[in-house]
Amino acid sequence: MIGVALASALLVLMERRGVTELRHLLLPGFCAGLTTFSAVTAQALEPKEGGMLFLFHNVIFSLMIVVIVLPFARRVIPVRK
């Protein structure tokens, strides 16, 4: 969940600062490594660990974080002039 929040804030920061070159490094590289989606997928396939319910909760909570963090980051991070 931290990786999703960080990716949302970085997306706004890079959009506001006009730094698009780092987007390809930080978002799919660092943030995706931080979220470890492969571990989430592996746990979703284990029925005794919660299975598909775990995956559903993970997706829903991730979307909720994006809905909360994006507007907040847009208010906090100023546009570079």
N, C-alpha and C positions, 0 to 999 in steps of 0.2 A: 504494500500500500504506500510505503514511503517513496518507492520508485515512481509510482504513478503521480503522486503529488509533486515530486521533484521534476518529472518530465513536463507536467503542466506548467509549472512556474518557469522552467527553462525555455519552454516554447514561447511564452509571452515575453520573457526577457530578450531572447534572440530576435523576436519580431520587432520589439520596440527599439532595440539597439542597431538593427540592420546587419546582424552578424549571422549570415546564413551558412557560412562554411563550417562552423562548429556544430551545426544542427545534425549533420550526418554522423559526427563522431559521438556526441553526447547523448542524443536521444536513443538511437538503436544500439549504440555501443554500451555506454555506461549505465543508462537507466534500464535498459533491457536486461543487462547483466545483474543489476540490483534487484529487479523484480523476479528473476529466475522463473520465467514462465514454464520452462521445462519441468521444474519441480512441482509446480501447480498442476500441470497436466498429469504427471506421474501419480500424484496423490488423488486426482480425480478418477483415475482408473482403478483405485483400490476401494472396493466396496466397504470394507471394514473401517476405513479411515474417513468415511463420509461420502466418498464417491462423487457423483454428479451434484449432490447438494452442496458440497464444498466448492466445486467449480462455479455453480450458480451464485453462491454467496460472494465468491471472489470477484466475479464479473460485476455483480450489482454494486458491491462496495467500491470497486475501482471507478465505476461510472459516477457514483455519488461523489467521490473525491474530486474527479475532474469537474463536475458541476459546481463544487464549492470553491476549488482552488483557482480555476480560470478567472472568474469574475473578481475574486480577491486580488489576484496577481495583476489584473488589468487596472485595478484602482491604486495599488501600491507602487507599481513600477512605472516611473514617468517615461514619456516619449522623449527620445533624444532629439534635440533641435539642431 
